[in-house]
Amino acid sequence: MPLYVRYPRLFALERIKDVSVAVKCGDVSLDGSFRRQVRDGYERQQWLDLMSTLGSISLSSVVDRWACDLNGDGEFRVKDICSSLDDLFLPAMTDATRWVKYITVKVNVFAWRARLDRLPTRGNLVSRGGFLDSFFCLVCGLALEDVHHVLFRCDMAKLIFNRICRWWDLHWVDVSSFEDWDVWFGSIRLPSKLKIMLEGVFYISWWFIWSFRNRSIFDEAPPRRSVLFDDIVSRSFFWCINRCRSSFSWEYWLKNPYLIVL
């Protein structure tokens, strides 16, 4: 900050208010233009602090120039600024952010926000000071509505995941969080590309479960649970087939998705 802001008591003693640092440093004494000597107490403390600050400064006769100290070589790079802003504002994650190329951007972003617990669940709304008529899950009404309950522990979510596992010929185990799901999903043995596609199917299922929850609040007519799994199957086929270089039929997707060759 400017010296006159940092040392207001010393600036009050200075007779030449617009004097430069270079001129002051060139004088025989820094307090030569003061209207009186520095007194003990707060003035003396500011004076000692000023001496310490100016003692580390070496003025040069070269023309001033802008320099960037983010990378250590003084050069400005947009990449360095972006990295610095990312480190400052983006949340730190121990694991790399997942991005499934076979599904849409909005579903990937939704899954990212869900993992960070940034969805407006009733539990989150209450923790932020919101006033609600109930804290319980809108779908089952049996537990506090947080992201893990909605996407994993709710009976409707469990039913959806059981059907997905039967569809993909997998053994499903009850999981209660994203951490549990990561462990279970990591144990699945499928070709890497096909496993990524299956990951996209689960992202889509989370998206549809959350959409069902929101429609239960805002739609005039309640959504139908009976078509939820069918919607997940058909929508995941549409999104995957349009983002995949390999071709496969709707019949094969419906009956044998785990045998698709990508």
C-alpha positions in Angstrom: 0.0 0.0 0.0 1.2 3.6 -0.3 3.6 4.7 2.4 1.3 7.6 3.4 -1.5 5.1 4.1 0.7 2.7 6.0 2.5 5.4 8.1 -0.1 8.1 8.6 1.6 9.6 11.7 4.9 10.1 9.8 3.1 11.5 6.8 1.5 14.1 9.1 5.0 15.2 10.1 6.2 15.6 6.5 6.2 19.2 5.2 6.5 18.3 1.5 3.5 16.0 1.0 4.2 15.1 -2.7 7.8 14.2 -2.2 8.9 10.9 -3.9 10.5 7.9 -2.4 13.6 8.5 -4.6 14.0 12.0 -3.4 13.6 11.1 0.3 16.2 8.2 -0.1 18.6 10.7 -1.7 18.5 13.1 1.2 21.0 13.0 4.0 18.3 12.1 6.4 14.8 10.7 5.9 13.4 13.0 8.6 15.2 16.1 7.3 11.9 17.6 6.0 9.8 16.7 9.0 8.4 19.6 10.9 9.7 18.1 14.2 11.6 15.1 15.4 9.8 11.8 15.8 8.5 11.2 19.3 8.4 8.0 21.3 5.3 5.7 21.2 3.3 5.0 18.1 5.4 7.5 16.0 8.6 5.8 16.9 7.2 2.4 16.1 6.1 3.6 12.7 9.5 5.2 12.1 11.4 1.9 12.9 9.0 0.0 10.7 9.6 2.5 7.8 13.4 2.1 8.3 13.1 -1.6 8.0 10.9 -1.4 4.9 13.1 1.0 3.0 16.2 -0.8 4.1 15.3 -3.7 1.8 14.7 -1.5 -1.2 17.4 -0.8 -3.8 16.3 1.8 -6.4 17.5 1.4 -9.9 17.9 4.0 -12.7 16.4 1.7 -15.4 12.9 2.4 -16.8 10.1 0.7 -14.8 8.4 -2.3 -16.3 5.6 -4.7 -15.4 6.7 -8.1 -14.2 4.8 -11.3 -13.3 6.2 -13.3 -10.3 3.8 -16.3 -10.6 6.3 -18.4 -12.6 9.6 -17.1 -11.3 11.0 -15.7 -14.6 9.1 -12.5 -14.6 7.2 -13.3 -17.8 3.4 -13.0 -18.1 1.5 -16.1 -19.3 -2.2 -16.6 -19.5 -1.8 -20.2 -18.5 -0.1 -19.2 -15.2 -2.9 -16.8 -14.4 -5.5 -19.4 -15.1 -3.7 -22.0 -12.9 -3.4 -19.4 -10.1 -7.2 -18.6 -10.3 -8.1 -22.3 -10.4 -6.0 -23.0 -7.3 -7.6 -20.0 -5.6 -11.3 -20.6 -6.4 -11.8 -24.3 -7.4 -12.3 -26.8 -4.6 -9.4 -29.1 -3.9 -10.1 -32.8 -4.8 -8.0 -35.8 -3.9 -9.3 -37.7 -6.9 -9.3 -36.5 -10.5 -12.7 -35.1 -11.7 -14.4 -37.7 -13.9 -15.7 -36.8 -17.3 -17.6 -39.4 -19.4 -17.4 -38.6 -23.1 -20.4 -40.7 -24.0 -23.0 -38.5 -22.2 -24.0 -34.8 -22.4 -22.1 -32.0 -20.7 -25.1 -31.2 -18.4 -25.1 -34.7 -16.9 -21.3 -34.6 -16.4 -21.6 -31.3 -14.6 -24.5 -32.6 -12.5 -22.5 -35.6 -11.4 -19.6 -33.3 -10.5 -21.8 -31.1 -8.4 -23.4 -34.1 -6.8 -20.0 -35.4 -5.7 -19.2 -32.1 -4.2 -22.6 -32.0 -2.3 -23.6 -28.9 -4.1 -27.2 -30.0 -4.9 -30.1 -28.1 -3.2 -31.2 -31.0 -1.2 -33.5 -30.3 1.8 -30.6 -31.0 4.1 -28.4 -28.4 2.4 -31.2 -25.8 2.2 -31.7 -26.2 6.0 -28.0 -25.9 6.7 -28.0 -22.6 4.7 -30.8 -21.1 6.8 -33.8 -22.2 4.7 -37.2 -22.8 6.3 -39.0 -25.9 5.0 -42.1 -27.7 6.0 -40.2 -31.0 6.2 -36.6 -32.2 6.1 -37.5 -35.7 4.9 -37.0 -37.2 1.5 -39.7 -36.2 -1.0 -39.7 -39.7 -2.6 -39.9 -42.1 0.4 -40.4 -39.7 3.3 -38.3 -42.0 5.6 -35.0 -40.1 6.1 -33.3 -36.7 6.0 -32.9 -35.7 2.4 -29.2 -35.4 1.6 -27.4 -36.2 -1.7 -26.4 -39.7 -0.6 -29.9 -40.6 0.5 -31.5 -39.3 -2.7 -29.0 -41.0 -5.1 -28.1 -44.2 -3.1 -30.1 -45.0 0.0 -33.7 -44.2 -1.1 -35.7 -47.3 -2.0 -36.4 -45.9 -5.5 -32.7 -45.4 -6.1 -31.9 -48.9 -4.9 -34.6 -50.4 -7.2 -33.2 -48.5 -10.2 -29.6 -49.7 -9.5 -30.8 -53.3 -9.1 -32.5 -53.2 -12.5 -29.4 -51.6 -14.1 -27.2 -54.4 -12.7 -29.6 -57.1 -14.0 -29.6 -55.3 -17.4 -25.8 -55.3 -17.5 -25.4 -58.8 -15.9 -23.7 -57.4 -12.8 -23.9 -58.2 -9.1 -25.2 -55.2 -7.2 -24.4 -54.5 -3.6 -26.1 -51.8 -1.5 -23.9 -48.7 -1.4 -24.6 -45.6 0.7 -22.2 -43.0 -0.7 -20.1 -42.0 -3.7 -17.1 -43.4 -2.0 -18.8 -46.8 -1.6 -19.9 -46.7 -5.2 -16.4 -45.9 -6.4 -15.1 -49.0 -4.6 -17.9 -51.2 -6.1 -17.5 -49.8 -9.6 -13.7 -50.2 -9.4 -14.2 -54.0 -8.9 -16.2 -54.4 -12.1 -14.4 -56.3 -14.9 -15.3 -54.9 -18.3 -13.3 -53.6 -21.3 -12.2 -50.0 -20.4 -14.3 -48.2 -23.0 -17.4 -50.2 -22.2 -16.8 -49.6 -18.5 -16.8 -45.8 -19.2 -20.1 -46.2 -21.0 -21.5 -48.0 -18.0 -20.3 -45.2 -15.8 -22.2 -42.8 -18.0 -25.4 -44.9 -17.5 -25.1 -44.5 -13.8 -24.5 -40.7 -14.2 -27.7 -40.6 -16.3 -29.6 -42.6 -13.7 -28.5 -40.1 -11.0 -29.7 -37.3 -13.3 -33.1 -39.0 -13.8 -33.5 -39.7 -10.1 -32.8 -36.1 -9.2 -35.1 -34.9 -12.0 -37.9 -37.2 -10.6 -37.4 -35.6 -7.2 -37.7 -32.1 -8.7 -40.7 -32.9 -10.8 -42.4 -34.3 -7.7 -42.1 -30.7 -6.3 -42.8 -28.5 -9.2 -45.0 -30.4 -11.7 -48.7 -30.2 -11.5 -49.1 -33.9 -12.1 -46.8 -36.3 -10.2 -44.2 -38.1 -12.3 -44.6 -41.8 -13.0 -42.1 -44.2 -11.3 -43.0 -47.0 -13.6 -41.4 -45.4 -16.6 -38.2 -44.1 -14.9 -36.0 -47.1 -15.7 -37.3 -47.3 -19.3 -36.4 -43.6 -19.7 -32.9 -44.2 -18.4 -32.4 -47.0 -20.9 -33.7 -45.1 -23.9 -32.0 -41.8 -23.1 -28.7 -43.4 -22.4 -28.9 -45.2 -25.7 -29.7 -42.0 -27.5 -26.8 -40.1 -25.9 -24.2 -42.9 -26.2 -25.0 -43.9 -29.8 -24.6 -40.3 -30.9 -21.2 -39.9 -29.1 -19.7 -43.2 -29.9 -17.7 -44.1 -33.0 -18.9 -47.7 -33.0 -22.3 -48.6 -34.1 -24.7 -50.9 -32.2 -28.4 -51.5 -32.4 -31.2 -50.7 -30.0 -32.0 -54.4 -29.6 -28.4 -55.2 -28.7 -28.3 -52.2 -26.2 -31.6 -53.4 -24.7 -30.6 -57.1 -24.3 -26.7 -57.4 -24.3 -25.1 -54.0 -23.5 -22.2 -55.7 -21.7 -21.2 -57.5 -25.0 -20.9 -54.3 -27.1 -17.6 -54.0 -28.8 -16.2 -50.4 -28.9 
